[in-house]
């Protein structure tokens, strides 16, 4: 309530005293209080409904029958279509006829078969589980993501026949809702159908995302290309879209000869904000636009800096949890960067001394400077949340932003024309949008092929963050002291460079080795990071890049929407500050171990790929290691290894191949490259997909398998982890890399029991997330990212 009251007073503060005497104070205060209270209630963390909570508490036994309707735009996946269901009922018991108990709440689910349409009613049998938290270093915290969108959990459908469309709303439920969410869902569904009918699928998905904030149909390749070029902000509906809408509205109102446009513009901005889902950036821009209109009506000047501060206060009063939303943070950080790096707080006049020299400076220098200032302001958030920085967004902004403005305007104008009475020009707007979208897609493909990938950003330490933010905050105070101001700009630039480049690796002997078993679902991926001794920069909170980085297996690429190599492995490496991967060791050719190789090679340079010599070389490895190999950042060196080879030897870390033998003639799994890491007196054994015959061969050869930590062979399959092998390792920690509820039934209960009886503590990536083993002289620590 304190924030709500403060936001109300902030709205009124932009008015003149004469306006207050004209009774503007009480209406404005009441309006702000009502809006803040309404949105604050909607923004609270949604309570998990009792049937949902009962299903979560009961675990596997809560396989119940749910009735719900599709909201939003479905997104295609490899296993079906991912949708958001608004639940309306659950079958109470197994009585006949069925009794539906009313229940509220939203869940995500993946349904097989043809994609459902928004507004359809479905009958689903499945298990409800809460969204997991962060599972990998630098990965997405899905629990926080779901909470910000009001999603209570996931509904996992029991099988292909457990999801069925209903022809109409079940008669036992209440009458159809006529609230704002229902009307919004119907409007968005009609817009989706109209764009799909007049545009190509890839163009329609991009148009939906840029103009309406519906990213469910956006092609993964398009999203990857926009990330490559630093154009993500064009896909997310933000303050820039409000500017486009205002420009289009002013043009239409001028064409209609409507001179008093303040209230029509306010209504248009409000409608667009609601219809695009009222996400944090567009709400911020709408508040700032409303404040500008209010100040203009009251004949009062309002600087951008003051409007930004008031919008932040009101925004947090409306939805306090937006404070943790990266889009909300980036929206304010970009404007703050443009304001603080300009000669005055109002960023509408940065580099005014250049802008006054001609049209070239105004059209070219100002956009470039504004884009650079926005990137610098967003740098701490980009480093701590997304871990990648594309410099091409600044350079290509003068081309991309006009394209985006034309595209958003054409899509909105085309949808308005479709809503009008039928005529010869009804589809002209959408046809024009299609032409602009294809041009933007062609530009994106050309840039993604010709420009280097984004730069990895390590998670910044407190020292670099304080230096950068503190320097930017001091710039307005030093406006009249050019020498101090220039020195502060140099300090801020140094902090930005430290964030972008990171401190170089520590010199001298390694002091710590981290072995990370990543959670890539049903697959394997591991990182080995070698760190030097901690010095005074680390004690101040700065982060240094590792001295060496190895990758052992790279997970799978089960669909175009998910690539473990780029989405998990490269993300975790960027979080640690890795710029070059010294070696990628592939255990064998199964896709769940090497499927993400190309994604990793596109994201980061790979110096060497190690492959077991007896196994046939996959086409992917051959393509990346061939001179001029396509799809990678430079040519990778191929190294063929067999048991007994030393893969890496440096102070503090030795990697030795234990298996296979040069004359191996068995299957692919039993030919896995088994690797033993030795560091500071401790050992880690990576066993690939080794099965019982291969384990017997190793044990018969009396190989040294002793290790403190073992990556359990073949995801804990019942055909692996034979008793002699388990006894030979003597492991204190056994890590099972496995996907949740996988179709293979991994891990086998008997295998887990064998490891536990042998004295090993079992860690599962589907339960604990990534498992991290830290080796230091005389000390070994193993922990799960989500606990044990």
FENHU-V628721 format. One record per residue. N is the residue number from 1. PSI is psi in whole degrees, 0 to 359 (* if undefined). Layout:
N & PSI
N & PSI
This chain:
1 & 329
2 & 315
3 & 322
4 & 314
5 & 320
6 & 320
7 & 321
8 & 315
9 & 327
10 & 322
11 & 316
12 & 336
13 & 341
14 & 354
15 & 155
16 & 161
17 & 323
18 & 324
19 & 325
20 & 323
21 & 340
22 & 34
23 & 27
24 & 338
25 & 306
26 & 314
27 & 317
28 & 318
29 & 316
30 & 318
31 & 315
32 & 320
33 & 316
34 & 314
35 & 317
36 & 317
37 & 320
38 & 309
39 & 328
40 & 322
41 & 320
42 & 333
43 & 350
44 & 152
45 & 124
46 & 129
47 & 140
48 & 121
49 & 155
50 & 315
51 & 323
52 & 315
53 & 321
54 & 321
55 & 321
56 & 315
57 & 324
58 & 344
59 & 229
60 & 336
61 & 348
62 & 59
63 & 92
64 & 171
65 & 121
66 & 150
67 & 130
68 & 170
69 & 148
70 & 130
71 & 149
72 & 187
73 & 123
74 & 150
75 & 125
76 & 143
77 & 175
78 & 322
79 & 1
80 & 225
81 & 127
82 & 127
83 & 165
84 & 123
85 & 135
86 & 109
87 & 141
88 & 341
89 & 161
90 & 140
91 & 123
92 & 102
93 & 188
94 & 30
95 & 160
96 & 125
97 & 158
98 & 148
99 & 124
100 & 125
101 & 131
102 & 138
103 & 144
104 & 158
105 & 156
106 & 139
107 & 155
108 & 152
109 & 158
110 & 118
111 & 141
112 & 171
113 & 194
114 & 149
115 & 135
116 & 160
117 & 147
118 & 136
119 & 348
120 & 150
121 & 138
122 & 151
123 & 120
124 & 135
125 & 126
126 & 187
127 & 136
128 & 134
129 & 150
130 & 152
131 & 138
132 & 158
133 & 202
134 & 132
135 & 342
136 & 153
137 & 125
138 & 1
139 & 174
140 & 136
141 & 95
142 & 331
143 & 315
144 & 321
145 & 315
146 & 321
147 & 322
148 & 337
149 & 10
150 & 26
151 & 127
152 & 330
153 & 196
154 & 138
155 & 109
156 & 111
157 & 138
158 & 330
159 & 179
160 & 330
161 & 4
162 & 6
163 & 124
164 & 134
165 & 146
166 & 139
167 & 328
168 & 175
169 & 133
170 & 133
171 & 338
172 & 347
173 & 169
174 & 174
175 & 158
176 & 143
177 & 145
178 & 24
179 & 178
180 & 317
181 & 322
182 & 316
183 & 321
184 & 318
185 & 319
186 & 319
187 & 316
188 & 325
189 & 320
190 & 320
191 & 320
192 & 315
193 & 321
194 & 316
195 & 321
196 & 330
197 & 333
198 & 348
199 & 158
200 & 155
201 & 313
202 & 320
203 & 321
204 & 318
205 & 319
206 & 319
207 & 318
208 & 315
209 & 316
210 & 323
211 & 327
212 & 357
213 & 17
214 & 102
215 & 10
216 & 330
217 & 7
218 & 127
219 & 136
220 & 324
221 & 322
222 & 317
223 & 318
224 & 319
225 & 321
226 & 323
227 & 319
228 & 318
229 & 359
230 & 31
231 & 20
232 & 327
233 & 341
234 & 331
235 & 320
236 & 129
237 & 124
238 & 196
239 & 332
240 & 322
241 & 323
242 & 320
243 & 318
244 & 316
245 & 318
246 & 320
247 & 316
248 & 318
249 & 318
250 & 320
251 & 317
252 & 319
253 & 323
254 & 319
255 & 325
256 & 1
257 & 41
258 & 113
259 & 318
260 & 91
261 & 5
262 & 306
263 & 320
264 & 322
265 & 319
266 & 316
267 & 318
268 & 316
269 & 318
270 & 315
271 & 316
272 & 322
273 & 316
274 & 317
275 & 337
276 & 9
277 & 0
278 & 48
279 & 163
280 & 311
281 & 319
282 & 328
283 & 318
284 & 313
285 & 322
286 & 320
287 & 317
288 & 321
289 & 318
290 & 320
291 & 321
292 & 317
293 & 320
294 & 316
295 & 322
296 & 321
297 & 328
298 & 4
299 & 48
300 & 137
301 & 143
302 & 115
303 & 158
304 & 323
305 & 317
306 & 320
307 & 322
308 & 318
309 & 317
310 & 319
311 & 322
312 & 318
313 & 314
314 & 319
315 & 317
316 & 333
317 & 323
318 & 316
319 & 92
320 & 330
321 & 353
322 & 340
323 & 332
324 & 3
325 & 119
326 & 326
327 & 322
328 & 315
329 & 315
330 & 324
331 & 317
332 & 323
333 & 322
334 & 313
335 & 322
336 & 319
337 & 316
338 & 326
339 & 316
340 & 333
341 & 358
342 & 170
343 & 345
344 & 169
345 & 332
346 & 105
347 & 357
348 & 349
349 & 45
350 & 146
351 & 46
352 & 330
353 & 335
354 & 322
355 & 334
356 & 358
357 & 354
358 & 174
359 & 326
360 & 317
361 & 319
362 & 324
363 & 336
364 & 311
365 & 316
366 & 313
367 & 320
368 & 316
369 & 318
370 & 318
371 & 319
372 & 317
373 & 321
374 & 319
375 & 318
376 & 319
377 & 326
378 & 355
379 & 314
380 & 323
381 & 319
382 & 320
383 & 319
384 & 339
385 & 314
386 & 333
387 & 16
388 & 148
389 & 124
390 & 114
391 & 348
392 & 341
393 & 325
394 & 315
395 & 327
396 & 2
397 & 316
398 & 341
399 & 318
400 & 319
401 & 315
402 & 322
403 & 313
404 & 319
405 & 316
406 & 320
407 & 311
408 & 316
409 & 318
410 & 320
411 & 312
412 & 318
413 & 321
414 & 320
415 & 323
416 & 319
417 & 326
418 & 330
419 & 344
420 & 169
421 & 149
422 & 141
423 & 178
424 & 342
425 & 15
426 & 325
427 & 8
428 & 318
429 & 316
430 & 328
431 & 320
432 & 321
433 & 323
434 & 319
435 & 315
436 & 319
437 & 317
438 & 322
439 & 319
440 & 320
441 & 321
442 & 319
443 & 319
444 & 316
445 & 319
446 & 315
447 & 320
448 & 329
449 & 325
450 & 341
451 & 147
452 & 154
453 & 170
454 & 161
455 & 137
456 & 143
457 & 125
458 & 156
459 & 120
460 & 145
461 & 167
462 & 326
463 & 310
464 & 322
465 & 316
466 & 319
467 & 313
468 & 308
469 & 318
470 & 319
471 & 316
472 & 321
473 & 332
474 & 344
475 & 315
476 & 329
477 & 339
478 & 25
479 & 325
480 & 10
481 & 88
482 & 320
483 & 311
484 & 323
485 & 316
486 & 321
487 & 321
488 & 322
489 & 321
490 & 320
491 & 317
492 & 320
493 & 321
494 & 317
495 & 321
496 & 318
497 & 323
498 & 321
499 & 319
500 & 311
501 & 333
502 & 159
503 & 145
504 & 161
505 & 148
506 & 142
507 & 164
508 & 194
509 & 147
510 & 146
511 & 347
512 & 140
513 & 128
514 & 129
515 & 118
516 & 120
517 & 103
518 & 153
519 & 100
520 & 25
521 & 220
522 & 84
523 & 183
524 & 140
525 & 130
526 & 148
527 & 145
528 & 114
529 & 124
530 & 122
531 & 148
532 & 186
533 & 148
534 & 130
535 & 193
536 & 328
537 & 319
538 & 324
539 & 334
540 & 357
541 & 359
542 & 156
543 & 138
544 & 150
545 & 151
546 & 156
547 & 331
548 & 152
549 & 123
550 & 148
551 & 128
552 & 103
553 & 151
554 & 18
555 & 196
556 & 168
557 & 80
558 & 339
559 & 170
560 & 339
561 & 346
562 & 126
563 & 111
564 & 330
565 & 315
566 & 324
567 & 333
568 & 303
569 & 308
570 & 324
571 & 317
572 & 322
573 & 317
574 & 322
575 & 324
576 & 356
577 & 16
578 & 131
579 & 331
580 & 134
581 & 119
582 & 320
583 & 138
584 & 117
585 & 118
586 & 125
587 & 320
588 & 190
589 & 2
590 & 143
591 & 330
592 & 0
593 & 333
594 & 5
595 & 331
596 & 13
597 & 314
598 & 321
599 & 319
600 & 318
601 & 331
602 & 328
603 & 321
604 & 146
605 & 137
606 & 122
607 & 323
608 & 141
609 & 126
610 & 131
611 & 140
612 & 125
613 & 320
614 & 342
615 & 148
616 & 142
617 & 124
618 & 156
619 & 325
620 & 313
621 & 319
622 & 319
623 & 321
624 & 332
625 & 353
626 & 144
627 & 129
628 & 29
629 & 134
630 & 151
631 & 1
632 & 163
633 & 75
634 & 160
635 & 137
636 & 145
637 & 133
638 & 133
639 & 124
640 & 132
641 & 152
642 & 172
643 & 135
644 & 344
645 & 145
646 & 114
647 & 330
648 & 137
649 & 111
650 & 161
651 & 124
652 & 344
653 & 128
654 & 132
655 & 123
656 & 134
657 & 125
658 & 329
659 & 150
660 & 170
661 & 158
662 & 332
663 & 25
664 & 131
665 & 15
666 & 200
667 & 177
668 & 313
669 & 315
670 & 351
671 & 12
672 & 143
673 & 109
674 & 127
675 & 134
676 & 124
677 & 135
678 & 125
679 & 128
680 & 38
681 & 355
682 & 164
683 & 149
684 & 135
685 & 121
686 & 116
687 & 7
688 & 223
689 & 35
690 & 139
691 & 182
692 & 316
693 & 317
694 & 321
695 & 320
696 & 321
697 & 315
698 & 315
699 & 323
700 & 329
701 & 359
702 & 44
703 & 151
704 & 101
705 & 1
706 & 132
707 & 147
708 & 325
709 & 133
710 & 131
711 & 111
712 & 132
713 & 144
714 & 41
715 & 25
716 & 25
717 & 151
718 & 345
719 & 6
720 & 186
721 & 53
722 & 157
723 & 317
724 & 321
725 & 314
726 & 316
727 & 324
728 & 330
729 & 322
730 & 33
731 & 144
732 & 338
733 & 129
734 & 121
735 & 125
736 & 115
737 & 110
738 & 151
739 & 148
740 & 132
741 & 47
742 & 159
743 & 350
744 & 352
745 & 19
746 & 146
747 & 155
748 & 138
749 & 323
750 & 323
751 & 314
752 & 320
753 & 323
754 & 317
755 & 320
756 & 317
757 & 334
758 & 0
759 & 12
760 & 142
761 & 126
762 & 130
763 & 132
764 & 130
765 & 335
766 & 341
767 & 318
768 & 354
769 & 205
770 & 140
771 & 127
772 & 125
773 & 123
774 & 124
775 & 123
776 & 162
777 & 116
778 & 11
779 & 137
780 & 129
781 & 131
782 & 133
783 & 155
784 & 145
785 & 330
786 & 27
787 & 177
788 & *
